[in-house]
Amino acid sequence: MTDLSKKSGPAVIVVMGVASSGKTSLGERLGAALGWPFRDADSFHPPENVAKMSGGIPLTDEDRKPWLAAIAAWIDELRATGKHGIVTCSALKKAYRRIIVGDRPDVALVYLKGSRELVGQRMAQRQHHFMPPSLLDSQFATLEEPGPDERPLVVPVELAKDAIVERVLAELKLG
C-alpha cells in the first residue's frame, strides 16, 4: 500500500472516456497500485438506466441526473472524510463533469482518448456488459472533449495498460 502522507497528488481521480476506452481496467489498476477504493460509475446507475441501455436506448440528460448526483456524493464523502478514491465515469459532456469534478481542486480528471475505430474494436470484443456496440456512435456524438480549463490528463488508449498506469501515476505525482 502507498504511503499517502508523502503524496502531493489528488484526493480523488475521475477516469473518463467513451465506453470500451479502458476506464474500468485503469481504475482497477490504479486502485490496486495506490490501495485506494475504486468504484465504477455503472454501479451508481439506477435499475431504470441499466434497463434502457441494455435495450439499446441512449440515456437522456434527465436519466443521468440521479446517476451523476450519486457519483458526486461519493466523491464528496471521500473528500469530507480525508479519504482517497478512484471512480470511472463516461462524463461525456462538460455539464456532467461540472457536477462530478466541478471546482474541486483535489479531484483529478483523466481522459482516456481513442479513435472510434480502435474503441469500436475493443467494444466488439467485450462480453457480459449491458451496453451494446450500437450505442458507441451515440457516445462519440455526445462526447465533448475536456478543455484546458478542466485540467485533464489526456492519455491515448493505444498505450499498453501498464504504460497508461505508469503515466497517470507519474503525471499526478502519485508514483
C-alpha positions in Angstrom: 0.0 0.0 0.0 1.2 3.5 -0.8 2.1 6.0 2.0 -0.3 8.8 1.2 1.4 11.2 3.6 4.2 11.6 1.1 2.0 12.2 -1.9 1.0 15.6 -3.2 -1.5 14.4 -5.8 -5.3 14.4 -5.9 -7.6 13.0 -3.3 -9.9 11.5 -6.0 -9.3 10.5 -9.6 -12.1 10.5 -12.1 -11.3 8.4 -15.2 -13.5 9.4 -18.1 -14.0 8.4 -21.8 -16.4 6.6 -24.0 -17.5 3.0 -23.4 -14.7 0.5 -24.0 -11.9 3.1 -23.7 -10.4 1.2 -20.8 -11.8 3.2 -17.8 -12.6 0.2 -15.6 -9.3 -1.5 -16.3 -7.4 1.7 -15.5 -9.5 2.3 -12.4 -8.9 -1.2 -11.0 -5.2 -1.0 -11.7 -4.8 2.4 -10.1 -6.8 1.3 -7.1 -4.5 -1.7 -6.7 -1.4 0.4 -7.2 -2.5 3.0 -4.7 -4.5 1.0 -2.2 -7.5 3.3 -2.9 -11.1 2.2 -3.2 -12.4 2.0 -6.7 -16.0 2.4 -8.0 -17.2 2.0 -11.5 -19.8 4.6 -12.4 -22.0 1.7 -13.7 -22.6 0.8 -10.0 -24.2 4.2 -9.4 -26.9 3.7 -12.2 -30.5 3.2 -11.1 -32.0 0.0 -12.5 -34.1 2.0 -15.0 -31.0 3.3 -16.6 -29.4 -0.1 -16.9 -32.7 -1.4 -18.5 -32.7 1.4 -21.0 -29.1 0.9 -22.0 -29.5 -2.9 -22.2 -32.3 -2.3 -24.6 -30.1 -0.1 -26.8 -31.8 3.1 -25.8 -29.4 6.0 -25.1 -29.9 7.8 -21.8 -31.2 11.4 -21.7 -29.7 14.1 -19.5 -32.7 13.7 -17.2 -31.9 10.0 -16.9 -28.4 10.9 -15.9 -29.2 13.4 -13.1 -29.5 10.9 -10.2 -26.5 8.9 -11.5 -24.3 12.0 -11.6 -25.5 13.2 -8.2 -24.7 9.8 -6.7 -21.2 9.9 -8.1 -20.7 13.4 -6.8 -22.0 12.5 -3.4 -19.5 9.6 -3.2 -16.6 11.9 -4.2 -17.7 14.5 -1.6 -18.0 11.8 1.1 -14.4 10.7 0.4 -13.1 14.3 0.5 -15.0 15.2 3.6 -13.5 12.2 5.5 -10.0 12.7 4.2 -10.1 9.5 2.2 -9.0 8.9 -1.4 -10.7 7.1 -4.2 -11.0 6.4 -7.9 -14.2 6.5 -9.9 -14.8 5.8 -13.6 -17.5 7.7 -15.4 -18.0 8.3 -19.1 -18.5 12.0 -18.2 -19.1 12.8 -21.9 -20.4 16.3 -21.5 -18.8 19.2 -19.8 -22.0 19.7 -17.9 -21.6 16.2 -16.4 -18.0 16.9 -15.4 -19.1 20.2 -13.7 -21.3 18.0 -11.4 -18.7 15.4 -10.5 -15.4 17.3 -10.7 -16.6 21.0 -10.7 -14.4 23.3 -8.7 -13.0 20.6 -6.5 -9.2 21.3 -6.9 -8.3 17.9 -5.3 -10.2 15.9 -7.9 -8.2 15.0 -11.0 -9.7 14.2 -14.4 -8.1 11.6 -16.5 -9.4 11.4 -20.1 -8.8 8.2 -22.0 -8.8 9.3 -25.6 -9.1 6.9 -28.5 -10.3 6.7 -32.1 -13.8 5.4 -33.0 -12.2 2.6 -34.9 -10.0 1.3 -32.0 -12.6 1.8 -29.4 -15.2 0.0 -31.6 -12.8 -3.0 -32.0 -12.5 -3.2 -28.2 -16.2 -2.9 -27.7 -16.8 -5.7 -30.2 -14.6 -8.0 -28.0 -16.3 -7.2 -24.7 -18.5 -9.8 -23.1 -21.1 -9.6 -20.3 -21.6 -5.8 -20.4 -25.0 -4.2 -20.7 -24.1 -1.6 -23.2 -24.4 -2.8 -26.8 -22.0 -1.8 -29.5 -24.8 0.0 -31.3 -24.6 2.8 -28.7 -21.0 3.6 -29.4 -21.8 6.1 -32.1 -24.1 8.0 -29.7 -21.2 8.1 -27.2 -18.9 9.7 -29.7 -21.6 12.1 -30.9 -22.2 13.2 -27.3 -18.5 13.5 -26.3 -17.3 17.0 -25.5 -13.6 16.6 -25.0 -12.4 18.3 -21.9 -10.7 21.6 -22.4 -7.7 23.1 -20.7 -9.9 24.8 -18.1 -10.8 21.4 -16.8 -7.1 20.5 -16.2 -7.5 17.0 -17.8 -4.7 14.5 -18.1 -5.2 13.2 -21.6 -3.9 9.7 -22.1 -4.1 7.9 -25.5 -5.8 4.5 -25.2 -3.3 3.0 -27.7 -0.7 2.7 -25.0 -0.2 -0.6 -23.2 -2.2 -0.8 -19.9 0.9 -0.8 -17.7 2.2 2.3 -19.6 -1.1 4.1 -19.0 -1.0 3.3 -15.3 2.6 4.5 -15.0 1.9 7.7 -16.9 -1.1 8.5 -14.7 0.8 7.9 -11.5 3.8 9.9 -12.7 1.8 12.9 -14.0 -0.5 13.1 -11.0 2.6 12.8 -8.7 1.4 9.6 -7.1 4.2 7.3 -8.3 
